[in-house]
């Protein structure tokens, strides 16, 4: 009975797993900050490299696997998984060759190469381990093993908290690079081994034949290129900071960034589950619109409440995570960007689920170009703030572009986003961010008022619907 209930409520379990992982991930940030700035900056760089490997060397993107694998029969699924494991392996080898040539004949990657003590072998080990572990997570998600995939996705958080706690308790002096390299590679191998047993990877490799689906190749190419562009959008500011500023600047920026990503944490964790739902409902515009309206209302409300909590208790959070008070303006911009992204990610997911990969690619590429132009224009005068302003501008533009596409082309309806709630939430956040006081009483009153308004806004449509009946 329990197993049947859990299988039928996977989205609930994923949310619970995300909620459990949340305080642990912030405890990890506290541990990193308490051990030292060098640990924070090295962790930020390794996360950047992990996502680089998963984005550039895993063909397709997680979105592609979530859409196409569920629609195949068992034999075709095995052929498909086998084919794209080999394809990603070939892509990784080609990518490593390009990296080797860039390192050998140019100085573009010197700041990253020096991290590995000017030795290319650790780069090979790290990238290959990262690629296959991430691919295993994508495949288990595509096989609708959502809970197991979510566990694998979050397992790095649990492991690093244990390791960092032991370092802090034992007062050990371990080189930050050595620790991060060994930790990440060990975690990747654990994911790969456990995932291989779960999906019976040995039998998949023994399956005869390959599966080169032309439709998948075409659409996944758009998604693959789009994921590369999305990577640049997310990490372009950190790439600039690594190349132009001190490592300590990266550490403080990373801590504030991690704090603000909490706003869009739940939508991002559920996005692959939503994608499968959208894909199933893609032929029924009415059903998908109704489902999407409820989803955006709930997503906005949750993201708004988290934003209010972060703002009202920012002074305590800054002190807890060893963040300097001078980073408050960075916090403001990143928080607003994260709130808009919490809705924007649902828009882009809905578009991708309807095989509009070409549009997503062109849109994201244009936005990254705009972000790069603004970053180059603003960075000389405004430093890191200039990078963040370029991010906020592009976030707003991306949100409006996706909204217009859904409004006029895909859904062709004007009520799939509750604009009253969205604008109200943003207005309240602007007001709260303008309050510089750290008085506990004032911030508690602000929290209660904002929460009350949020609850009323969540029920706005239901109230109007009730009134219209009479």
C-alpha positions as CSV (number, residue, x, y, z in Angstrom):
1,X,0.0,0.0,0.0
2,X,2.8,2.4,0.9
3,X,4.8,1.5,-2.2
4,X,1.7,2.1,-4.4
5,X,1.1,5.5,-2.7
6,X,4.8,6.6,-3.1
7,X,4.8,5.6,-6.8
8,X,1.6,7.6,-7.5
9,X,3.0,10.7,-5.6
10,X,6.5,11.0,-7.0
11,X,6.2,14.8,-7.3
12,X,5.4,15.0,-3.6
13,X,8.5,12.8,-2.8
14,X,10.7,14.9,-5.0
15,X,9.5,18.1,-3.3
16,X,10.2,16.5,0.1
17,X,13.7,15.4,-1.0
18,X,14.3,18.9,-2.2
19,X,13.1,20.4,1.1
20,X,15.4,18.0,3.0
21,X,18.4,18.8,0.8
22,X,17.8,22.5,1.2
23,X,18.9,23.1,4.8
24,X,21.7,20.6,4.3
25,X,23.0,22.6,1.2
26,X,23.0,25.8,3.3
27,X,24.7,24.0,6.1
28,X,27.3,23.0,3.5
29,X,27.8,26.7,2.6
30,X,28.3,27.6,6.3
31,X,30.9,24.9,6.6
32,X,32.7,26.1,3.5
33,X,32.7,29.7,4.8
34,X,33.8,28.7,8.3
35,X,36.7,26.6,7.0
36,X,37.9,29.4,4.7
37,X,37.5,31.6,1.6
38,X,39.8,29.3,-0.4
39,X,37.4,26.3,0.1
40,X,34.4,28.5,-1.0
41,X,36.2,29.7,-4.2
42,X,37.5,26.2,-5.1
43,X,34.1,24.7,-4.6
44,X,32.6,27.4,-6.8
45,X,35.1,26.7,-9.5
46,X,34.6,22.9,-9.4
47,X,30.8,23.3,-9.6
48,X,31.4,25.5,-12.6
49,X,33.6,22.9,-14.2
50,X,31.1,20.1,-13.3
51,X,28.3,22.0,-15.1
52,X,30.6,22.7,-18.0
53,X,31.3,19.0,-18.5
54,X,27.6,18.1,-18.1
55,X,26.6,20.8,-20.6
56,X,29.2,20.6,-23.3
57,X,30.0,16.8,-23.3
58,X,26.6,15.1,-22.6
59,X,24.8,15.1,-25.9
60,X,21.2,16.3,-25.8
61,X,20.6,17.9,-22.4
62,X,18.4,16.4,-19.5
63,X,15.3,17.9,-21.2
64,X,15.8,15.7,-24.3
65,X,16.1,12.5,-22.3
66,X,13.0,13.3,-20.2
67,X,10.9,13.9,-23.3
68,X,12.0,11.0,-25.6
69,X,12.9,8.0,-23.4
70,X,9.4,7.6,-21.8
71,X,7.9,7.2,-25.3
72,X,10.1,4.2,-26.4
73,X,9.5,0.5,-25.8
74,X,11.9,-1.4,-23.5
75,X,14.2,-2.7,-26.3
76,X,14.3,0.7,-28.0
77,X,15.0,2.3,-24.6
78,X,18.1,0.1,-24.2
79,X,19.3,0.8,-27.7
80,X,18.7,4.5,-27.1
81,X,20.6,4.7,-23.8
82,X,23.5,2.6,-25.2
83,X,23.7,4.8,-28.3
84,X,23.9,8.1,-26.4
85,X,26.3,6.8,-23.9
86,X,28.7,6.1,-26.7
87,X,27.9,9.4,-28.4
88,X,28.6,11.3,-25.2
89,X,31.9,9.4,-24.8
90,X,33.0,10.4,-28.3
91,X,31.9,14.0,-27.7
92,X,33.9,14.0,-24.4
93,X,37.1,12.8,-26.2
94,X,36.7,15.4,-28.9
95,X,36.1,18.1,-26.3
96,X,39.1,17.1,-24.3
97,X,41.2,17.2,-27.5
98,X,40.0,20.8,-28.1
99,X,40.8,21.7,-24.5
100,X,44.3,20.3,-24.8
101,X,45.0,22.3,-27.9
102,X,43.7,25.5,-26.3
103,X,45.8,25.0,-23.2
104,X,48.9,24.1,-25.3
105,X,48.8,26.9,-27.9
106,X,47.0,29.7,-26.1
107,X,46.6,31.3,-22.7
108,X,42.8,31.5,-22.7
109,X,42.4,28.8,-20.1
110,X,45.4,29.5,-17.9
111,X,43.4,30.5,-14.8
112,X,41.7,27.1,-14.9
113,X,44.7,25.1,-16.0
114,X,46.7,26.4,-13.0
115,X,44.0,25.1,-10.7
116,X,45.0,21.5,-11.8
117,X,48.7,22.3,-11.2
118,X,49.3,22.5,-14.9
119,X,48.6,18.8,-15.3
120,X,46.1,17.7,-18.0
121,X,45.5,14.1,-16.6
122,X,43.3,15.3,-13.6
123,X,41.2,17.3,-16.1
124,X,40.6,14.1,-18.2
125,X,39.6,12.2,-15.0
126,X,37.4,14.9,-13.7
127,X,35.5,15.5,-17.0
128,X,34.9,11.9,-17.8
129,X,33.7,11.1,-14.3
130,X,31.4,14.1,-14.4
131,X,30.0,13.3,-17.8
132,X,29.0,9.7,-17.2
133,X,27.6,10.4,-13.7
134,X,25.4,13.2,-15.0
135,X,24.3,11.1,-17.9
136,X,23.3,8.4,-15.5
137,X,21.1,10.9,-13.6
138,X,19.5,12.1,-16.9
139,X,18.8,8.5,-18.0
140,X,17.2,7.4,-14.7
141,X,15.0,10.5,-14.9
142,X,14.0,9.6,-18.5
143,X,13.1,6.1,-17.3
144,X,10.6,7.8,-14.9
145,X,12.6,6.8,-11.9
146,X,12.2,10.3,-10.6
147,X,12.8,9.7,-6.9
148,X,16.0,7.7,-7.5
149,X,17.2,10.4,-10.0
150,X,16.5,13.1,-7.4
151,X,18.4,11.2,-4.8
152,X,21.4,10.9,-7.1
153,X,21.2,14.6,-7.9
154,X,21.3,15.6,-4.2
155,X,23.7,13.0,-3.0
156,X,26.7,15.3,-3.5
157,X,25.3,17.7,-0.9
158,X,25.0,14.9,1.7
159,X,28.5,13.6,1.1
160,X,30.3,16.9,1.2
161,X,28.6,18.0,4.4
162,X,29.9,14.8,6.1
163,X,33.4,15.4,4.8
164,X,33.5,19.1,5.6
165,X,32.2,18.4,9.1
166,X,35.0,15.8,9.7
167,X,37.5,18.4,8.6
168,X,36.1,21.1,10.8
169,X,35.8,18.8,13.9
170,X,39.2,17.3,13.4
171,X,40.7,20.7,12.7
172,X,42.6,19.2,9.7
173,X,44.6,21.4,7.3
174,X,43.8,19.9,3.9
175,X,44.6,21.6,0.6
176,X,41.3,22.9,-0.9
177,X,42.1,21.7,-4.4
178,X,43.1,18.2,-3.3
179,X,40.0,17.8,-1.2
180,X,37.6,19.1,-3.9
181,X,39.2,17.0,-6.6
182,X,39.1,13.7,-4.6
183,X,35.6,14.4,-3.3
184,X,34.0,15.2,-6.6
185,X,35.6,12.3,-8.5
186,X,34.7,9.8,-5.7
187,X,31.1,11.1,-5.7
188,X,30.9,10.8,-9.5
189,X,32.1,7.2,-9.3
190,X,29.6,6.3,-6.6
191,X,26.7,7.8,-8.7
192,X,27.9,5.9,-11.8
193,X,28.2,2.5,-10.0
194,X,24.9,2.8,-8.1
195,X,23.1,4.1,-11.2
196,X,24.5,1.3,-13.4
197,X,23.2,-1.3,-11.0
198,X,19.8,0.4,-10.8
199,X,19.2,0.5,-14.6
200,X,21.0,-2.8,-15.3
201,X,23.5,-1.0,-17.5
202,X,25.5,-4.2,-18.3
203,X,22.4,-5.7,-20.0
204,X,21.8,-2.4,-21.8
205,X,25.3,-2.5,-23.3
206,X,24.7,-6.1,-24.5
207,X,21.6,-5.0,-26.4
208,X,22.1,-5.5,-30.1
209,X,21.8,-2.5,-32.4
210,X,21.7,1.2,-32.0
211,X,18.9,3.8,-32.0
212,X,19.5,6.9,-34.0
213,X,16.1,8.6,-34.0
214,X,16.2,11.4,-36.6
215,X,13.5,13.4,-34.8
216,X,15.4,13.1,-31.5
217,X,18.7,14.0,-33.2
218,X,17.2,17.1,-34.7
219,X,15.3,18.3,-31.6
220,X,18.0,17.3,-29.2
221,X,20.6,19.2,-31.2
222,X,18.6,22.4,-30.6
223,X,18.3,21.5,-26.9
224,X,22.0,20.6,-26.6
225,X,23.0,23.9,-28.2
226,X,20.4,25.7,-26.0
227,X,21.8,24.1,-22.9
228,X,25.3,25.4,-23.8
229,X,23.8,28.9,-24.2
230,X,22.0,28.6,-20.9
231,X,25.2,27.6,-19.2
232,X,26.8,30.7,-20.5
233,X,23.9,32.8,-19.3
234,X,24.1,31.3,-15.8
235,X,27.9,31.4,-15.4
236,X,29.0,34.3,-17.5
237,X,29.3,36.5,-14.5
238,X,31.4,34.0,-12.6
239,X,33.6,33.4,-15.6
240,X,34.2,37.2,-15.7
241,X,34.9,37.3,-12.0
242,X,37.5,34.4,-12.2
243,X,39.3,36.1,-15.0
244,X,39.2,39.8,-13.8
245,X,38.8,39.7,-10.0
246,X,40.3,38.1,-6.9
247,X,39.3,34.6,-5.8
248,X,37.8,36.1,-2.6
249,X,35.4,38.1,-4.8
250,X,34.3,34.8,-6.4
251,X,33.8,33.3,-2.9
252,X,31.6,36.1,-1.6
253,X,29.6,36.3,-4.9
254,X,29.1,32.5,-4.8
255,X,27.7,32.7,-1.3
256,X,25.2,35.4,-2.2
257,X,24.3,33.6,-5.4
258,X,23.6,30.4,-3.5
259,X,21.4,32.3,-1.0
260,X,19.3,33.8,-3.8
261,X,18.9,30.6,-5.8
262,X,16.8,29.4,-2.9
263,X,14.0,31.5,-4.5
264,X,13.8,29.3,-7.6
265,X,15.0,26.1,-5.9
266,X,11.6,24.3,-5.9
267,X,10.6,25.1,-9.5
268,X,14.1,24.0,-10.8
269,X,14.0,20.8,-8.8
270,X,10.5,19.9,-10.2
271,X,11.2,21.1,-13.8
272,X,12.0,17.7,-15.2
273,X,8.8,16.2,-13.7
274,X,6.8,19.2,-15.1
275,X,8.4,18.6,-18.5
276,X,7.1,15.0,-18.7
277,X,3.6,16.2,-17.7
278,X,3.7,19.0,-20.3
279,X,4.9,16.5,-23.0
280,X,2.0,14.1,-22.2
281,X,-0.6,17.0,-22.4
282,X,1.0,18.7,-25.4
283,X,-1.8,17.8,-27.7
284,X,-4.5,19.2,-25.4
285,X,-4.1,22.9,-25.2
286,X,-7.0,23.4,-22.8
287,X,-5.7,20.8,-20.3
288,X,-2.1,22.1,-20.5
289,X,-3.3,25.7,-20.0
290,X,-5.4,24.8,-16.9
291,X,-2.5,22.8,-15.5
292,X,0.0,25.5,-16.2
293,X,-2.2,28.3,-14.6
294,X,-2.3,26.4,-11.3
295,X,1.4,25.6,-11.5
296,X,2.5,29.3,-12.1
297,X,0.2,30.5,-9.3
298,X,1.7,28.1,-6.8
299,X,5.3,28.7,-8.0
300,X,5.0,32.4,-7.7
301,X,3.5,32.1,-4.2
302,X,6.3,29.8,-2.9
303,X,9.0,31.9,-4.5
304,X,7.5,35.1,-3.1
305,X,7.4,33.7,0.4
306,X,11.0,32.5,0.2
307,X,12.1,35.9,-1.1
308,X,10.3,37.7,1.8
309,X,12.0,35.4,4.3
310,X,15.4,36.0,2.8
311,X,14.9,39.8,2.8
312,X,13.5,40.0,6.4
313,X,16.3,37.9,7.9
314,X,19.1,39.0,5.6
315,X,21.3,40.5,8.4
316,X,21.3,37.2,10.3
317,X,21.9,35.2,7.1
318,X,24.8,37.4,6.1
319,X,26.4,37.0,9.5
320,X,25.8,33.2,9.5
321,X,27.3,32.6,6.1
322,X,30.2,35.0,6.6
323,X,29.0,37.4,3.9
324,X,30.2,41.0,4.0
325,X,27.5,43.8,4.4
326,X,28.9,45.4,1.2
327,X,27.4,42.6,-0.8
328,X,23.8,43.7,-0.1
329,X,23.3,45.4,-3.4
330,X,24.4,42.2,-5.1
331,X,21.9,40.4,-3.0
332,X,19.1,42.8,-4.2
333,X,19.7,42.2,-7.9
334,X,20.2,38.5,-7.6
335,X,17.1,38.0,-5.6
336,X,14.9,39.9,-8.1
337,X,16.5,37.9,-11.0
338,X,15.8,34.7,-9.2
339,X,12.2,35.5,-8.5
340,X,11.5,36.4,-12.2
341,X,13.4,33.2,-13.2
342,X,11.2,31.1,-10.9
343,X,8.3,31.8,-13.3
344,X,10.4,32.1,-16.5
345,X,11.8,28.6,-16.1
346,X,8.3,27.2,-16.3
347,X,7.6,29.2,-19.5
348,X,10.7,27.8,-21.2
349,X,10.0,24.3,-20.0
350,X,6.5,24.4,-21.5
351,X,7.9,25.7,-24.8
352,X,10.6,22.9,-24.9
353,X,8.0,20.2,-24.2
354,X,6.2,21.1,-27.4
355,X,9.3,20.5,-29.6
356,X,10.1,24.2,-29.9
357,X,13.8,23.6,-29.4
358,X,14.8,25.9,-32.3
359,X,12.9,28.9,-30.9
360,X,14.5,28.3,-27.4
361,X,18.0,28.1,-29.0
362,X,17.6,31.3,-31.0
363,X,16.0,33.1,-28.1
364,X,18.7,32.1,-25.6
365,X,21.5,32.8,-27.9
366,X,20.2,36.3,-28.6
367,X,19.9,36.9,-24.8
368,X,23.4,35.7,-24.1
369,X,24.8,38.0,-26.8
370,X,22.8,40.9,-25.2
371,X,24.1,40.0,-21.8
372,X,27.7,39.8,-23.0
373,X,27.4,43.3,-24.6
374,X,25.9,44.8,-21.5
375,X,28.5,43.1,-19.3
376,X,31.4,44.4,-21.4
377,X,29.9,47.9,-21.4
378,X,29.2,48.0,-17.6
379,X,32.0,46.0,-16.0
380,X,34.7,48.7,-16.4
381,X,32.6,51.3,-14.5
382,X,30.4,49.3,-12.2
383,X,32.7,46.2,-11.7
384,X,30.7,43.2,-10.4
385,X,27.5,45.3,-10.1
386,X,27.7,45.8,-13.9
387,X,27.7,42.0,-14.5
388,X,24.6,41.7,-12.3
389,X,22.7,44.5,-14.0
390,X,23.3,42.8,-17.3
391,X,21.9,39.6,-15.8
392,X,18.8,41.3,-14.5
393,X,18.2,43.0,-17.9
394,X,18.4,39.7,-19.8
395,X,16.3,37.9,-17.2
396,X,13.5,40.4,-17.8
397,X,13.9,40.2,-21.6
398,X,13.9,36.4,-21.5
399,X,10.7,36.3,-19.4
400,X,8.9,38.7,-21.8
401,X,10.0,36.9,-24.9
402,X,8.8,33.5,-23.6
403,X,5.6,35.0,-22.4
404,X,4.8,36.6,-25.8
405,X,5.6,33.3,-27.5
406,X,3.2,31.4,-25.3
407,X,0.6,34.1,-25.4
408,X,0.4,34.6,-29.2
409,X,1.8,31.4,-30.8
410,X,1.6,28.3,-28.6
411,X,-1.3,28.7,-26.1
412,X,-3.0,31.6,-27.7
413,X,-4.6,32.8,-24.5
414,X,-4.0,35.7,-22.2
415,X,-4.7,34.4,-18.8
416,X,-2.1,31.7,-18.2
417,X,-0.2,34.0,-15.9
418,X,-1.8,35.9,-13.1
419,X,-0.4,39.4,-13.8
420,X,-2.1,40.9,-10.8
421,X,-0.2,38.5,-8.5
422,X,3.1,38.7,-10.4
423,X,3.2,42.6,-10.4
424,X,2.0,42.7,-6.7
425,X,4.7,40.3,-5.6
426,X,7.4,42.2,-7.4
427,X,6.1,45.5,-6.0
428,X,6.2,44.2,-2.4
429,X,9.7,42.8,-2.9
430,X,10.9,46.2,-4.2
431,X,9.5,47.9,-1.1
432,X,11.1,45.3,1.3
433,X,14.4,45.6,-0.4
434,X,14.4,49.4,0.0
435,X,14.1,49.0,3.8
436,X,17.6,49.2,5.2
437,X,16.5,48.6,8.9
438,X,17.8,45.6,10.8
439,X,15.2,46.1,13.5
440,X,13.7,42.7,14.3
441,X,10.2,44.1,15.1
442,X,10.0,46.1,11.9
443,X,11.1,43.1,9.8
444,X,8.7,40.7,11.6
445,X,5.7,43.1,10.9
446,X,6.9,43.3,7.2
447,X,7.1,39.5,7.1
448,X,3.5,39.0,8.5
449,X,2.0,41.7,6.2
450,X,3.7,40.3,3.1
451,X,2.7,36.8,3.9
452,X,-0.9,37.8,4.4
453,X,-1.0,39.7,1.1
454,X,0.6,36.7,-0.6
455,X,-2.1,34.3,0.7
456,X,-4.8,36.7,-0.5
457,X,-3.2,36.9,-3.9
458,X,-2.9,33.2,-4.2
459,X,-6.7,33.0,-3.7
460,X,-7.4,35.9,-6.0
461,X,-8.7,33.9,-8.9
462,X,-10.8,31.6,-6.7
463,X,-12.4,34.7,-5.1
464,X,-13.2,36.3,-8.4
465,X,-14.6,33.0,-9.7
466,X,-16.8,32.7,-6.6
467,X,-18.1,36.2,-7.0
468,X,-18.9,35.7,-10.7
469,X,-21.1,32.7,-9.9
470,X,-23.5,35.1,-8.2
